[in-house]
Amino acid sequence: MRRPPLSLLLVTLLFASTARSAEDTARPRVQAALEAMGGEARLRSLSSLRIHGIGHWNLLEQSERPTPPWLVSYEQLEEVRDLRQRRLRQKTEGRGAGGLDTWQAVTLVMADGVVAMERGGKLYPAGAAQLQDMEERLDFAPERVLFTALAAADLRSAPDTVLQDVPHHVVTFHHGRATAKLFLNARTGLPTQVETVDAHPGDFFWSVWGDVRTRLSFQSWSLESGGLRYPRHWEWERNGNAYHSFTVTRLELEPTLTESDFAITEDVRKAFAMRSKTTAETAPLGRPDRPAVELVPGVVHLPGAWDVALVQQEDGLVIIEAPLSSGYSSRVLDEAQRRFPGVKVKAVVSTSDAWPHVGGLREYVARGVPLHVLDLNRPLVERLLKAPRTLTPDALAKSPRSAMIRPVGTRTPLGSGKNRLELVPARTETGERMLFVWFPEHRLLYTSDLVQPLPDGSFFNVQQVSETVGVAAREKLEVARVFGMHLSSSEWSRLATAVEKAFAPAP
């Protein structure tokens, strides 16, 4: 039996010693942070909290462009935390972007791994995204994050760093699928920030970005009753952008809890179990209540939460929109082959910068399909294609390849024959990042995301409708019918009438 070389033994022992050293320093540093917050015994004895506060959200996805300044939504909140049974109740009133002129109330309740939404006195099932958000809110909250770190089997120290111009100790650990870094002020011992990298498969917005980096920072520390130190201001950052800001205006320790605060009916629990199985990758194609429609021969509109259109041309198939996820795009491509057997997909046209609208582009790149995108949206698309996806790898992550991106800066023809297309940059105020698709032979206009109907037959934000009418006038398009990302085929006169009504003098 051969003996290993002495050098190999020394390297092995050195590695084991270094790992032990990192582990040995991590736990005492976290325990020192507990003492700085008031003591481990004090924090472990804490069974419930009631938090009142105000804050705002930067609507990173719903803003007019993928760079700041962002549109903002404001909130006032009352939150009850049951720390013993991992239950949470949030009553939020919000208003802001979107034209809400009154506070809109909604309550979320999490209990036993189920989340329900209460609105108008009735409970509805929430989904996997809300469950992940609320579990993270509990596990990385100021009163729990140190215990979350101590419970991790792989808690380790990392090299010290400087954060906010102050030296900090750093410890790392895993929490479920997420990797986490906890930054502890080297001078005060208090936790300053927790950084996590995780996927959000149940969130139809954040799932687009694969491995999402979230930083939660604590400040404005306050000495509470019983010697507990607690931060009264929290800041969230997502993928390098300011995301959510929250200030605690009142903190109640050990409030009395009632079972009714966390009650969720059995029918809602069953509905949640079914709904939470649907992710951006597994979402079914289309909608049962809105079947696919052939608008003209060879042009098929597939309605869904985010619509897709298939266009057969003489030399192949053009797909308009690649929403949601790689899995969703895969189902679109299967449907395209079912409807047009043997016809090659020669191009995909993406018309907007909204995250769910571009979320499925990676699948087309993986299959070698060229992307036609507005010139202004090229940086966003390139960022999407480079986004790390180690936690939920898709086809492009498993087999990387270069994208064929065709930026559209001016009115551009695509294909020939009866179903020839023209790609038309909108270049309007709210449609700055949108691309229209014009079917000259059919007098049919695809309006991207700019025209959105409301249940009562009117339109959301008539400004956007007026811009659509303006684009048609500017480009001399004699439009008969329109359809869009959230718009079924409609008479053009509906849009014109809505704009004329908006211009009519007020009574």
C-alpha angles and dihedrals in degrees: 000000000000119000119227114250115270090239091058091051091050092050091049092049092046092051092048091047092050092049091049091048092052090049092046094054095043099063097047090049092053091046089050088054089053089053090049089054092053106287136301093260092053093050095044091051091055107107105170144010136194113203127191119188153135131235149143139237125218104223095223094172100035097050124106095256138011093257132065146303090078132201110250137219119197127213143190114197145189114193130183118198123197100197095182097057099026093244127149136187121190124185109189131181114194140181138159134083112041095052099275106163095180133048110269113211128211131163126207121198124192120191132150093357093307127111123202129185120219117204127160092357094303130106123229130179116260121200147244093282093059092046092053092046094050095045089052090048089058100038096047097036116123093256094049110029094086091052090047088056094046091051092057115103092212100049107152140165119247127197115293117256142184116254123176087359090298129107114254137187114226128210126183134203144150123253109190107305093340127094114218139197121195118200115207121192105246092210102044102021092227121133112255104177144359118205122195134182113203143143121246104206094163094052111086090203107041095035087074090072099054109207103033120198114213125185120194115190129193127208143145093064117203133194107235131191115296093027097288115151113209133175114240096197129054130186127194124200124188123198091339098312128108104253115165134010123191134179123195108225096177132014123194118192119210098359116183111264127206127202090234089066089068103029116136120181121237094244090055090049091054092046090050091052090056097041096047090060090070114090132170088264096049100038109132119246116258130345128283092220093052112045122199115277130206100220093188129348108300096009113100124184113207107196119205140131081298114020130227131194129206118208121190114208132176094267103033148313127305118202117204111212131006103211136179111356149342090263092054091049089051090057090047090054091049089052091048091055091047092054097036106028115204095002112134119232102235101176146003121212118207112193107183144039095228108126098235088048093061099032095101099049093097092069092056091050089050088055095046097250115150117243121223109200137160111270091239090056097052095094091052092049092048090051090051092051091050095045110124114248105181095133098048106017118194129195093280092050091051095046110021119203137165119269125236101221119185107193114207115214102156137023102300132188119227120191131337141250130051093329098045114146138212119205110216122190107222095212092186131133100262092020094053092123098039134103123204123210117216124199102198097187092053101034085233122146127197107207101193109216097328099097116054121171123216125219092256092058096258125109133253110247106356087207087076092049090051090052089053091052088047093053091052090051093046093050093040093238114168095209122193101170137012137200134172150171091297100013128092118215107294139174113265089228090072090066095044091050092050091052093047090051091052091052093050114109115265114255 
